[in-house]
Amino acid sequence: MQKSKFFIETLILSLVIFLIKTIDFLFRSYISKKLGSEGMGFYQIILTFYSILLVMTNMGISSTLTKIISEKTALNKHGEAKNISEIALKILSFSSIFILILVNLNLNFITLKIFKDERIFNGIKFLSPCIVFVTISSCIKGYFYAIEKIVNPAISEFLEQFVKIVSISYLIKLNINRDLSKLCGSVFFGYAIGEFFAFIYLIIFYFLQNSKTMASKQDNKLETIKLLKSSFPLGISSFFSSILHMQEDIMIVSCLKKYGMSNSEAMSQFGIIDGMITPLLSFSLTIFSPLVMTLTPEISKLSAIKNHKRTNDIITKVYTITLILSIGISGMFFSFSDELTKIIFGKDNIGYLLKILSLICPIMCLNLISSAILNALEQQLNLLKYNILESTLRILIIFYLIPIYGIKGFILMVIISEFFMCTLTINKISKYKSFSFKIKSLTKPFAFCVASTLIVYIYKFFFAPKLALVLETVIGIMVMFSFYFTQFFTA
């Protein structure tokens, strides 16, 4: 019964979040067409800086809270779960307001001294209120996931998307003829409005949910210390990763200029890969995000009751599902790289980048799942070490290869670092847990993917020239996935 409940909840959450992220990605393609490749470069750098601010306010508390509440719920300690959630909310409210004030007092320094480009001023200014909204919202979502109330977080996501799309569309229409700085600012102001509405919704339902539970009489000081102690390794890991990631972004643009590009060309190339191609590949990770959300509390619960056999079974099944889906998705990106970049971004000449990077899509998916498993198994310090090693490797490749090879060095950096991280995480999990995954189980997914790709090329040769681009692509993807997954059911 527990097995079916876990996978049913994961399936429901997967469908909901996949729909939400699909809407979000399609709208992102609309934004990319309005901002252009250079604008998407600024967009990506601002989001990277924003992620650092979120890590500074959160410091791993939301993820740790989900784990702790899952353990207490498994032991029927609901009053203690309520106490620890309220402690977390107080800490995160204070930290997020403090960081918000600090950022706004130093906006000129951030834009002119750190990024050396005044055009990102408006973007950071209008996005900064999201620090408070998103930090507190993520804490409340973590609480709802831990107590297996997934409806409220799902509704908040829909609400956020709806308000964000309406707001940004209206603001872009108002500012379409203004400079790039004001256009970026209007996009991020729309983001802030959407996050505010989701924040208000979650706050209301959190207090309605918690009003039904009596808080336990326990030492809040000890609980606070326990929460901070547990979250510290994850928070430090996320903080260093975010700092290094921002340093990577700044260095990539700088090294592309050393290769011989102008500032505008370097920002455009950065925007194409980091603002268009990589998010398109990361969109495939959306399917696995709900799996990550439910995997962490599930493994935490099983660890609390010492059910190691069940833990190993779940890890094995999750890796198998991840590989089957991700290899199929990789084949789709490879087969329809030119069509997808033309439809989504309106560009003819960047399909080859998607084709090359599509080959590491399964590795990206495995990295996502492996990081969640290590977090659930309380291996945050090892995860911190691996993230620092990966970022150090990326920075070295950026520094030495991009000034010589340009965009080719950029692509090589992405591929090498993903393989490096995957090797480290899976090797650690295999030593910590004896899950039964065999390399030969990859044979069928790869064989079916190759066969599906060949069928797609036959379809494109005979039928595609007669169809409109969008129709050709949709039918082709349906043909490919129909053949790919049919082979698994019949094998």
Secondary structure as GFF3:
##gff-version 3
##sequence-region A 1 491
A	DSSP	alpha_helix	2	58	.	.	.	ID=ss1
A	DSSP	alpha_helix	61	74	.	.	.	ID=ss2
A	DSSP	alpha_helix	78	105	.	.	.	ID=ss3
A	DSSP	alpha_helix	107	109	.	.	.	ID=ss4
A	DSSP	pi_helix	110	114	.	.	.	ID=ss5
A	DSSP	three_ten_helix	118	120	.	.	.	ID=ss6
A	DSSP	alpha_helix	121	127	.	.	.	ID=ss7
A	DSSP	alpha_helix	130	146	.	.	.	ID=ss8
A	DSSP	alpha_helix	151	175	.	.	.	ID=ss9
A	DSSP	alpha_helix	180	210	.	.	.	ID=ss10
A	DSSP	alpha_helix	220	259	.	.	.	ID=ss11
A	DSSP	alpha_helix	263	272	.	.	.	ID=ss12
A	DSSP	pi_helix	273	277	.	.	.	ID=ss13
A	DSSP	alpha_helix	278	283	.	.	.	ID=ss14
A	DSSP	three_ten_helix	284	288	.	.	.	ID=ss15
A	DSSP	alpha_helix	289	304	.	.	.	ID=ss16
A	DSSP	alpha_helix	308	335	.	.	.	ID=ss17
A	DSSP	alpha_helix	337	345	.	.	.	ID=ss18
A	DSSP	alpha_helix	351	357	.	.	.	ID=ss19
A	DSSP	three_ten_helix	358	360	.	.	.	ID=ss20
A	DSSP	alpha_helix	361	376	.	.	.	ID=ss21
A	DSSP	alpha_helix	380	405	.	.	.	ID=ss22
A	DSSP	alpha_helix	407	432	.	.	.	ID=ss23
A	DSSP	three_ten_helix	439	442	.	.	.	ID=ss24
A	DSSP	alpha_helix	443	462	.	.	.	ID=ss25
A	DSSP	three_ten_helix	464	466	.	.	.	ID=ss26
A	DSSP	alpha_helix	469	490	.	.	.	ID=ss27
###
